[in-house]
Each structure stands twice: as structure tokens, then as C-alpha cells.
Amino acid sequence: MAESEAPRRCPLCRGFQAPGETTFTVDSDAGLIVIRHVPAHVCDQCGESFIDDDIAAELERMVAAAKQRRVQVEIVSAAHLAAPSLA
């Protein structure tokens, strides 16, 4: 197995990461923003979620848009975003 094909290890507990989903929450003075179904790498041992940089950038865009709309509470789905690869 090539190094790029090796399973990703969790930096917290050394468990293995697998593609999955998480919920991203921002609680700020502007309001509460919850983004569900966020593609992530999820540790099979401790359950910690890790989000790829491109997904994080999209989450930042979604949060900025919600803040600009001055919502008090917003719950949205990120299911439309691409699932993470294991590479």
C-alpha cells in the first residue's frame, strides 16, 4: 500500500479516520448558526471529527452569509458538499 493510500490516523488517540459527517456550530454575538451533515474524517475510536480545508472555507462562507443576514438562529445542511477522500 502506498503512503498516500495509508489510513489516516487520529492525532488525538491514534485511532483510524473514516469518511463521515459532523455538525459545525458557531455561537456568536450575532446569533447561533448550525450546519449539519458536514463531510468530515471521523475517528473510529474517539469520535473526533476533522474537516478538510476546502470544506472549512465553505463553512466560513456559509457562516459569513448568515451573519450578514443577521439571523438569530439558522440551521442548514452541508450535504451538498463533497465527501472527504482518505488520501
URUR-V302173 format. One record per helix or strand. SS is the DSSP state (H for helix, E for strand). FROM is the first residue (numbers start at 1). TO is the last residue. If there is no record, write none. Layout:
{{SS & FROM & TO} {SS & FROM & TO}}
This chain:
{{H & 3 & 5} {E & 9 & 9} {E & 16 & 28} {E & 31 & 43} {E & 49 & 50} {H & 53 & 68} {E & 73 & 77}}
